[in-house]
Amino acid sequence: DYDTQWEKRIFGAEATLNLGGPWKWYNRFMVASDAALARYMLFTQIQYRPHDNMEMQVSYGPEHYGDWGELTNDGDFESGGRMYDQYKLMIKTWF
């Protein structure tokens, strides 16, 4: 769709930062613009793994945008997805 009315420009970045010990910080950010509008998306998550069989995650943002491998080629975001507030606390344990 280059140089047409349907052209879209999408930029995305993601990074994981090991904060030491059982802590990790994960971030995903995308920006898109087309003829109709400009939009963005931010997802951030802090993970805590105190043991081999326990995990806790606190996250903010819509996690389903950019989650399937190709960050900027995600159909959910590419076709008009927008940022919204979503908070999540997840605690997992297994035996």
C-alpha positions as CSV (number, residue, x, y, z in Angstrom):
1,D,0.0,0.0,0.0
2,Y,3.0,2.3,-0.4
3,D,2.1,5.8,-1.6
4,T,-1.6,5.1,-1.6
5,Q,-4.5,6.3,0.6
6,W,-4.2,3.0,2.5
7,E,-0.5,3.4,3.4
8,K,0.3,2.7,7.1
9,R,3.5,3.5,9.0
10,I,4.0,1.3,12.0
11,F,7.0,1.3,14.4
12,G,7.5,-1.1,17.3
13,A,10.0,-1.9,19.9
14,E,10.2,-4.4,22.7
15,A,12.8,-5.1,25.4
16,T,13.4,-7.2,28.4
17,L,15.5,-6.1,31.3
18,N,16.9,-8.5,33.9
19,L,16.7,-6.5,37.1
20,G,18.7,-9.0,39.1
21,G,17.8,-12.2,40.9
22,P,14.1,-13.2,40.3
23,W,13.0,-9.9,38.8
24,K,12.4,-9.1,35.1
25,W,10.9,-6.1,33.4
26,Y,9.3,-6.5,29.9
27,N,8.1,-3.7,27.7
28,R,6.4,-3.5,24.3
29,F,5.6,-0.2,22.4
30,M,4.0,0.5,19.0
31,V,3.1,3.6,17.1
32,A,1.0,3.6,13.9
33,S,-0.2,6.3,11.6
34,D,-2.4,6.2,8.5
35,A,-4.6,8.6,6.6
36,A,-7.4,8.3,9.3
37,L,-5.5,8.6,12.6
38,A,-2.4,8.1,14.6
39,R,-2.4,5.7,17.5
40,Y,0.0,4.1,20.0
41,M,0.1,1.1,22.3
42,L,2.2,0.4,25.5
43,F,2.5,-2.8,27.4
44,T,4.7,-3.2,30.4
45,Q,5.1,-6.1,32.8
46,I,7.2,-6.8,35.9
47,Q,7.8,-10.5,36.6
48,Y,8.9,-12.0,39.9
49,R,10.0,-15.6,40.2
50,P,11.1,-16.4,43.8
51,H,11.2,-20.2,43.3
52,D,11.3,-22.7,40.4
53,N,7.6,-23.4,40.9
54,M,6.1,-19.9,41.5
55,E,5.7,-16.8,39.4
56,M,4.0,-13.5,39.9
57,Q,3.3,-10.9,37.1
58,V,2.0,-7.4,37.3
59,S,1.2,-5.8,34.0
60,Y,-0.4,-2.7,32.4
61,G,-1.7,-2.3,28.9
62,P,-3.3,-4.5,26.3
63,E,-1.1,-7.6,26.0
64,H,-2.6,-9.0,22.8
65,Y,-1.2,-6.3,20.5
66,G,2.1,-7.5,19.1
67,D,2.1,-10.8,20.9
68,W,2.4,-13.3,18.1
69,G,6.0,-12.9,16.8
70,E,6.1,-10.1,14.2
71,L,5.6,-7.0,16.4
72,T,4.4,-4.5,13.7
73,N,2.6,-7.0,11.5
74,D,0.0,-7.8,14.2
75,G,-3.4,-7.7,12.6
76,D,-5.1,-6.6,15.8
77,F,-3.1,-3.4,16.0
78,E,-2.5,-2.9,12.3
79,S,-6.2,-2.8,11.5
80,G,-7.1,0.0,14.0
81,G,-6.3,-1.2,17.5
82,R,-6.0,1.5,20.2
83,M,-4.5,1.8,23.6
84,Y,-6.7,1.2,26.6
85,D,-6.1,0.8,30.3
86,Q,-5.8,-2.8,31.4
87,Y,-4.3,-3.9,34.7
88,K,-3.5,-7.4,35.5
89,L,-2.1,-9.4,38.5
90,M,-1.3,-13.0,37.9
91,I,0.1,-15.5,40.4
92,K,1.0,-19.0,39.3
93,T,2.3,-21.9,41.2
94,W,2.7,-25.5,40.2
95,F,3.7,-28.8,41.9
